């Protein structure tokens, strides 16, 4: 399961070069050096993938659930057997600490296959009895060929979160990982070959969004699209796919509030808040980038957050002591840095961080940014309304529950929210009123894969996770039988 220098597409069960023969540079963000090349695929490669998927679909959709389950379990095992190689590759590709890839990204990718390998065995459909007249039963059939497109922040984790339920439900898949982080998707191709997944059932095509992703969205034979990425890309995808009546699942951006009441368990809250602010350098759609703190503990919280943030180790992603690695690309570093400048222009005070980390040796050109805490901004300024997706949080005091809620709900996003309090009636009031698809009370990123996952407002449409994903990747057909 070794990473290679020239990545290939996985089409019709084989590793193949792009038809154009053209490749794109793949950069290691910690060194800013090109270390491999990925296919610069285009519509012709997508067409080959669709032809392969079409050929595979009749067989795969009729394959027994037990056999589909066995193959997905086998892929999961192979990922587990190669955990170190996958984790190191993810770290080099994305700049994230190896420790994070080893404990979060790759185990979760392994778990995604394992979870849906067993979930499909328990997936059932409904029956509705019309007393004395008829019985309705609902078939849930695979859709056909589906497209899965994922972003760079949790590369294999999010890629497999889509692919595993799509395959389990009996669909054939044409998938594109982010061009920024293609390596573990390429290694997954090898795992699928080793597992004996039939040719054409899963096809992985690498390349740029507009050149390789767009033909997936536009292809008339691809009947459903599961997409995770930015809100603007989601809007473009919906504009093409909706008039074609494709089934759409869009998991988009977030600007999540982390709401802290004075009665919380302060130590536990601090520990988790440090993670929810800066895990993966803030490049997780669920990070709590707007921290709202009840005024009576604001000063204590501020001092503690700054102290703990300053103690985080930023540097070599392979070192055990590293908390934050490099940001994923130069373009992203520039985007995040521009928001830090904007925070100052909007009247904010940078309490810590705000600049690149001076590095030496191999890492001297890497995209390392200090974790940054900003205060003094109004809830409705751009920095508090737009997704930054980096190691930058703002802190704001509030006086009442209503005020906290109005700040929390003020953005166009609605992905997740975290609330810290011991007051159970407040928990119920807040949970009802917060505009978010996922709410954590006294915790963060505690994930049960059976639960519905997704956002409201501009954070997306549809739900992933558990049976929701299996429902998305199947078409219900009702059969009414008269007595
Ligand atoms: P993008 O929207 O830029 O890209 C996501 C994927 O879409 C990539 O594979 C990209 O390819 C591809 N793509 C881009 N343009 C098109 C197109 N026209 N047609 C088809 N595919 C296209 O997102 P990022 O990769 O920058 O990821 C960060 C974003 O993802 C953040 O906004 C974050 O909030 C969101 N996200 C949401 C999550 C959720 O569950 N709601 C989870 C994780 C991230 P390429 O890389 O080549 O551009």
Boltz pocket constraint, residues with backbone or C-beta under 6 A from the ligand:
constraints:
  - pocket:
      binder: B
      contacts: [[A, 149], [A, 150], [A, 151], [A, 152], [A, 153], [A, 154], [A, 158], [A, 176], [A, 177], [A, 178], [A, 179], [A, 180], [A, 207], [A, 208], [A, 209], [A, 210], [A, 212], [A, 213], [A, 214], [A, 215], [A, 217], [A, 228], [A, 229], [A, 230], [A, 231], [A, 233], [A, 234], [A, 236], [A, 237], [A, 251], [A, 252], [A, 253], [A, 254], [A, 284], [A, 285], [A, 387], [A, 389], [A, 415], [A, 455], [A, 459], [A, 460]]
      max_distance: 6.0
